[in-house]
Amino acid sequence: MTPRDSGGTDRPQHKDDDGRTAGTVLVALLANVVITVAKAVTGALTASPALLAEAAHSVADTLNEVFLLASVRRSRRGPDARHPFGYGKERYFWSLLAAVGIFVTGGCFSFYQGLHAWFTPERQSTSGFVATYLVLGVSFAAEGTSLLRATVQLRARAAAHGRTLVREVATSEDPTVRTVFAEDATAVLGVVLAAGGVVGHQLTGSQRWEAAAALAIAVLLVLVAFGLGRAARDLLVGQAADPRQQQEAYAVLADQPEIDTVTALQTMRLGVDTALLAARVDLRAGIDSERVEEVSVRIKAELRRRCPAFTQVFLDIVDADSTDRARAEERREAIDRAAAAQDDSGGGA
């Protein structure tokens, strides 16, 4: 039979989800603007290395939220001649920039500040400690509020996808909320580390406690940046759809009376809750070649109806031999194992 292919239809934009995502990012942005100024001014006046490291951390977070807001807006654009699959991957690109920003602006400066304070410690007045504690307390409240909002949105998405919160953070198709969650969680932990350093400095008189806190913040930021960057990289280079989505697509194709064997099924995430599916199928004997196009159109429509995440669907009609059938069975079993492993690791509800 002659191979055939076809494109898919565009899925409506999830404006409500995007609105909530933009709101989450905006809350984080406003919180970071306020506390960045407070940390920077107070840190400079009191010569607190831990507070200056946290200021650099907040500067990185503020710039990143600007990137993420841009990603939400730009990823909404529909397909055009230059980008026939749309602009959904814009979110992955800007999330990668956010990870780089955390590493360069936050991690590197915090590392420098910690080393500088370790080798050239300065004395700090009692009034300086009071101001530092006040700023850290305000920062903790602001970052905690932003973290709470991000957590609420992630829990809602986890429930919709049948995942635990931990699994949603690890595998969410939307890197924007995940990045805000990671930034806010890191910020809260960073404030705790900075406060510990300040307490140690006040009790012992040695500024090296704050220097150690700044270095710990630097290590924390580098680890978070690496994790976010790796996740964005995987999505940018063409990560497959969720194994359970692939299972559902296999089941839909297997249910079609005209299909004898699904010899290959390949998927790729195109954006938040959207993906591409390309399948090679062998039709049952006896189907008139004039009906192939009609059958192909009907199967694609059924796939889009039952698996709406696949906004782009391509079918290739092939003649499968015994080797193709054996490989097809191996691929199907591999998908089943991946889905089972995901459920065992917390992917289920």
NORDAGI-V440250 format. One record per residue. N is the residue number from 1. RES is the residue in one small letter. OMEGA is omega in radians with two decimals (999 if undefined). Layout:
BEGIN
N/RES/OMEGA + N/RES/OMEGA
END
This chain:
BEGIN
1/m/-3.11 + 2/t/3.11 + 3/p/3.12 + 4/r/3.06 + 5/d/3.14 + 6/s/3.10 + 7/g/-3.13 + 8/g/3.09 + 9/t/-3.10 + 10/d/3.10 + 11/r/3.11 + 12/p/-3.14 + 13/q/3.13 + 14/h/-3.01 + 15/k/3.13 + 16/d/3.12 + 17/d/3.13 + 18/d/3.11 + 19/g/3.11 + 20/r/3.12 + 21/t/3.12 + 22/a/3.10 + 23/g/3.11 + 24/t/3.13 + 25/v/-3.12 + 26/l/3.08 + 27/v/3.12 + 28/a/-3.14 + 29/l/-3.13 + 30/l/3.12 + 31/a/-3.10 + 32/n/3.11 + 33/v/-3.11 + 34/v/-3.05 + 35/i/3.07 + 36/t/3.13 + 37/v/-3.11 + 38/a/-3.14 + 39/k/-3.08 + 40/a/-3.12 + 41/v/-3.12 + 42/t/3.12 + 43/g/3.12 + 44/a/-3.11 + 45/l/-3.08 + 46/t/-3.11 + 47/a/3.14 + 48/s/-3.13 + 49/p/3.13 + 50/a/-3.13 + 51/l/3.08 + 52/l/3.07 + 53/a/3.10 + 54/e/3.08 + 55/a/3.09 + 56/a/3.08 + 57/h/-3.11 + 58/s/3.06 + 59/v/3.11 + 60/a/-3.14 + 61/d/-3.13 + 62/t/3.11 + 63/l/-3.12 + 64/n/3.12 + 65/e/3.04 + 66/v/3.08 + 67/f/-3.06 + 68/l/3.06 + 69/l/3.09 + 70/a/-3.11 + 71/s/3.13 + 72/v/-3.12 + 73/r/-3.04 + 74/r/-3.11 + 75/s/3.13 + 76/r/-3.08 + 77/r/-3.11 + 78/g/3.14 + 79/p/3.01 + 80/d/-3.06 + 81/a/-3.11 + 82/r/-3.12 + 83/h/-3.04 + 84/p/3.10 + 85/f/3.10 + 86/g/-3.04 + 87/y/-3.09 + 88/g/-3.11 + 89/k/3.03 + 90/e/-3.12 + 91/r/-3.14 + 92/y/-3.14 + 93/f/-3.12 + 94/w/3.06 + 95/s/3.06 + 96/l/3.08 + 97/l/3.11 + 98/a/3.11 + 99/a/3.09 + 100/v/3.12 + 101/g/3.10 + 102/i/-3.10 + 103/f/-3.03 + 104/v/-3.04 + 105/t/-3.09 + 106/g/-3.04 + 107/g/-3.08 + 108/c/3.14 + 109/f/3.12 + 110/s/3.10 + 111/f/3.10 + 112/y/-3.10 + 113/q/3.12 + 114/g/3.12 + 115/l/-3.14 + 116/h/-3.12 + 117/a/-3.14 + 118/w/-3.07 + 119/f/3.11 + 120/t/-3.11 + 121/p/3.10 + 122/e/3.12 + 123/r/-3.12 + 124/q/-3.10 + 125/s/3.11 + 126/t/3.11 + 127/s/3.09 + 128/g/3.10 + 129/f/-3.13 + 130/v/3.14 + 131/a/3.13 + 132/t/3.11 + 133/y/-3.12 + 134/l/-3.14 + 135/v/3.12 + 136/l/3.11 + 137/g/3.10 + 138/v/3.14 + 139/s/-3.14 + 140/f/-3.14 + 141/a/-3.11 + 142/a/-3.14 + 143/e/3.11 + 144/g/3.10 + 145/t/3.11 + 146/s/3.12 + 147/l/3.13 + 148/l/3.14 + 149/r/3.12 + 150/a/3.13 + 151/t/3.12 + 152/v/3.14 + 153/q/3.12 + 154/l/3.09 + 155/r/3.13 + 156/a/3.12 + 157/r/3.12 + 158/a/3.12 + 159/a/3.14 + 160/a/-3.12 + 161/h/-3.12 + 162/g/-3.11 + 163/r/2.96 + 164/t/3.12 + 165/l/-3.14 + 166/v/-3.14 + 167/r/3.12 + 168/e/3.10 + 169/v/-3.06 + 170/a/-2.98 + 171/t/-3.08 + 172/s/3.07 + 173/e/-3.13 + 174/d/-3.10 + 175/p/-3.07 + 176/t/-3.13 + 177/v/3.12 + 178/r/3.13 + 179/t/3.10 + 180/v/3.12 + 181/f/-3.13 + 182/a/3.14 + 183/e/-3.09 + 184/d/3.10 + 185/a/3.10 + 186/t/-3.14 + 187/a/3.12 + 188/v/3.11 + 189/l/3.10 + 190/g/3.09 + 191/v/3.12 + 192/v/3.11 + 193/l/3.13 + 194/a/3.12 + 195/a/3.09 + 196/g/3.10 + 197/g/3.13 + 198/v/3.12 + 199/v/3.12 + 200/g/3.11 + 201/h/-3.11 + 202/q/-3.08 + 203/l/-3.05 + 204/t/-3.08 + 205/g/-3.12 + 206/s/3.14 + 207/q/3.13 + 208/r/3.03 + 209/w/3.10 + 210/e/3.09 + 211/a/3.11 + 212/a/3.10 + 213/a/3.11 + 214/a/3.11 + 215/l/3.11 + 216/a/3.08 + 217/i/3.12 + 218/a/3.13 + 219/v/3.13 + 220/l/-3.12 + 221/l/3.13 + 222/v/3.14 + 223/l/3.12 + 224/v/3.12 + 225/a/3.13 + 226/f/-3.14 + 227/g/3.13 + 228/l/3.14 + 229/g/3.12 + 230/r/3.12 + 231/a/3.12 + 232/a/3.11 + 233/r/-3.12 + 234/d/-3.14 + 235/l/-3.12 + 236/l/-3.07 + 237/v/3.04 + 238/g/3.13 + 239/q/3.14 + 240/a/3.06 + 241/a/3.14 + 242/d/-3.12 + 243/p/3.14 + 244/r/3.05 + 245/q/3.10 + 246/q/3.07 + 247/q/-3.14 + 248/e/3.12 + 249/a/3.07 + 250/y/-3.10 + 251/a/3.13 + 252/v/-3.14 + 253/l/3.14 + 254/a/-3.14 + 255/d/-3.08 + 256/q/-3.06 + 257/p/-3.10 + 258/e/-3.06 + 259/i/3.08 + 260/d/-3.09 + 261/t/2.97 + 262/v/-3.03 + 263/t/3.11 + 264/a/3.07 + 265/l/-3.12 + 266/q/-3.11 + 267/t/3.08 + 268/m/3.08 + 269/r/3.12 + 270/l/-3.11 + 271/g/-3.13 + 272/v/3.10 + 273/d/3.06 + 274/t/-3.10 + 275/a/3.08 + 276/l/3.09 + 277/l/3.05 + 278/a/-3.08 + 279/a/2.98 + 280/r/-3.09 + 281/v/3.06 + 282/d/-3.12 + 283/l/-3.14 + 284/r/3.14 + 285/a/3.06 + 286/g/3.12 + 287/i/-3.13 + 288/d/-3.12 + 289/s/3.13 + 290/e/-3.13 + 291/r/-3.06 + 292/v/-3.14 + 293/e/3.13 + 294/e/3.11 + 295/v/-3.14 + 296/s/3.14 + 297/v/-3.12 + 298/r/-3.12 + 299/i/3.13 + 300/k/3.10 + 301/a/3.11 + 302/e/3.10 + 303/l/-3.12 + 304/r/-3.13 + 305/r/-3.06 + 306/r/3.11 + 307/c/-3.01 + 308/p/3.11 + 309/a/-3.12 + 310/f/-3.09 + 311/t/3.08 + 312/q/-3.07 + 313/v/3.12 + 314/f/3.10 + 315/l/3.08 + 316/d/-3.12 + 317/i/-3.07 + 318/v/2.99 + 319/d/-3.07 + 320/a/3.03 + 321/d/-3.08 + 322/s/3.11 + 323/t/3.11 + 324/d/-3.12 + 325/r/3.13 + 326/a/3.11 + 327/r/3.12 + 328/a/3.11 + 329/e/3.10 + 330/e/3.13 + 331/r/3.14 + 332/r/3.12 + 333/e/3.12 + 334/a/3.09 + 335/i/3.12 + 336/d/3.12 + 337/r/3.13 + 338/a/3.12 + 339/a/3.12 + 340/a/3.11 + 341/a/3.10 + 342/q/3.11 + 343/d/-3.12 + 344/d/-3.11 + 345/s/3.08 + 346/g/-3.12 + 347/g/-3.13 + 348/g/-3.12 + 349/a/999
END
